[in-house]
Amino acid sequence: MEAVAESDVVLLCGETGSGKTTQVPQFLYEAGYGHPDAGSRRGMVGVTQPRRVAAVAMAQRVAHELNMTIGAEVAYQVGCAAGSRAGFVLAE
């Protein structure tokens, strides 16, 4: 959390299954990052995935684990479609 608080961008590298894609974004969201009323923590928590299936599955899993809705608090974008949201986004 210190690295996130002190940096504009943080890149994570870790073993497969270590929680980079699903657990870390949830920790950040639960710590107040990505909330529109969070002052310096407002914005979004974004995660990139190389394939459509991975992006959709990951967004569905996170939405389920946080009891949220796809397209509302959790969203995904595949390609650069106009009007869509980027990556895996946790926002209220």
Stockholm file with secondary structure:
# STOCKHOLM 1.0

chainA/1-92         MEAVAESDVVLLCGETGSGKTTQVPQFLYEAGYGHPDAGSRRGMVGVTQPRRVAAVAMAQRVAHELNMTIGAEVAYQVGCAAGSRAGFVLAE
#=GR chainA/1-92 SS CHHHHHCSCCCCCCCTTSSTTTHHHHHHHHTTTTCTTSGGGCSCEEECCSSHHHHHHHHHHHHHHTTCCBTTTEECCCTTCTTCCCSEEECC
#=GC SS_cons        CHHHHHCSCCCCCCCTTSSTTTHHHHHHHHTTTTCTTSGGGCSCEEECCSSHHHHHHHHHHHHHHTTCCBTTTEECCCTTCTTCCCSEEECC
//
